[in-house]
Amino acid sequence: MSRRLRLRSAEDNQYTRSGVFDFLDNVLDRFERYDPTPGLQLRIPSLVLTPGLFARVRLVVAPPSPTLLVPDSAVMPDQSQHMVMTVSADGTVAPKRVEVGEIRDGLRVIRSGLTPSDRVIVDGLLHAAPGTKVATQNGTIRYDGGRD
């Protein structure tokens, strides 16, 4: 596991501060002088965090890797599995079973079952019955990773 971390205070909108994971302990030593945060050694100005304030910390456990994200509204539960509706090259609707992960800013992580070239139906799902022909419009799914 990497020892790097990112921090966002209650006033911040993004993870703008960085630091190093030093040790893990849930007890605050009030007499500790170098760091007022329990279990973390941070490279930030002194007194940015004081006892009683809240912050979000993101530990960097692996280097970033490409991840497929689709709007959560495009993922449909099917008994104990999930599926998305895709459009084939000839315009035919086809369901695909997918393995889902967590939600990030309204987008669902797709762990398996889709490729980057698959065209996923994200709007008008009520009209997209398997086997029917549809007219498609290209779109873009945007993700702001700093807001997590």
ChimeraX attribute file (.defattr): number of C-alpha atoms within 10 A of each C-alpha:
attribute: neighborCount
match mode: 1-to-1
recipient: residues
	/A:1	7
	/A:2	11
	/A:3	13
	/A:4	16
	/A:5	19
	/A:6	18
	/A:7	18
	/A:8	20
	/A:9	17
	/A:10	10
	/A:11	8
	/A:12	13
	/A:13	11
	/A:14	17
	/A:15	18
	/A:16	11
	/A:17	16
	/A:18	18
	/A:19	17
	/A:20	16
	/A:21	17
	/A:22	12
	/A:23	10
	/A:24	9
	/A:25	10
	/A:26	8
	/A:27	9
	/A:28	13
	/A:29	12
	/A:30	11
	/A:31	8
	/A:32	10
	/A:33	8
	/A:34	9
	/A:35	20
	/A:36	20
	/A:37	23
	/A:38	16
	/A:39	16
	/A:40	17
	/A:41	17
	/A:42	21
	/A:43	11
	/A:44	13
	/A:45	8
	/A:46	12
	/A:47	10
	/A:48	9
	/A:49	15
	/A:50	11
	/A:51	11
	/A:52	7
	/A:53	10
	/A:54	13
	/A:55	14
	/A:56	14
	/A:57	16
	/A:58	14
	/A:59	17
	/A:60	15
	/A:61	11
	/A:62	10
	/A:63	6
	/A:64	7
	/A:65	6
	/A:66	6
	/A:67	10
	/A:68	15
	/A:69	21
	/A:70	21
	/A:71	19
	/A:72	18
	/A:73	14
	/A:74	19
	/A:75	22
	/A:76	16
	/A:77	11
	/A:78	10
	/A:79	6
	/A:80	5
	/A:81	11
	/A:82	16
	/A:83	18
	/A:84	24
	/A:85	22
	/A:86	21
	/A:87	22
	/A:88	15
	/A:89	9
	/A:90	9
	/A:91	15
	/A:92	16
	/A:93	21
	/A:94	18
	/A:95	18
	/A:96	14
	/A:97	17
	/A:98	18
	/A:99	13
	/A:100	19
	/A:101	13
	/A:102	13
	/A:103	15
	/A:104	17
	/A:105	15
	/A:106	13
	/A:107	20
	/A:108	19
	/A:109	19
	/A:110	19
	/A:111	14
	/A:112	13
	/A:113	14
	/A:114	18
	/A:115	9
	/A:116	10
	/A:117	6
	/A:118	14
	/A:119	20
	/A:120	24
	/A:121	22
	/A:122	17
	/A:123	11
	/A:124	8
	/A:125	14
	/A:126	6
	/A:127	9
	/A:128	19
	/A:129	14
	/A:130	13
	/A:131	13
	/A:132	12
	/A:133	15
	/A:134	15
	/A:135	8
	/A:136	11
	/A:137	7
	/A:138	6
	/A:139	9
	/A:140	5
	/A:141	9
	/A:142	11
	/A:143	14
	/A:144	9
	/A:145	10
	/A:146	11
	/A:147	12
	/A:148	14
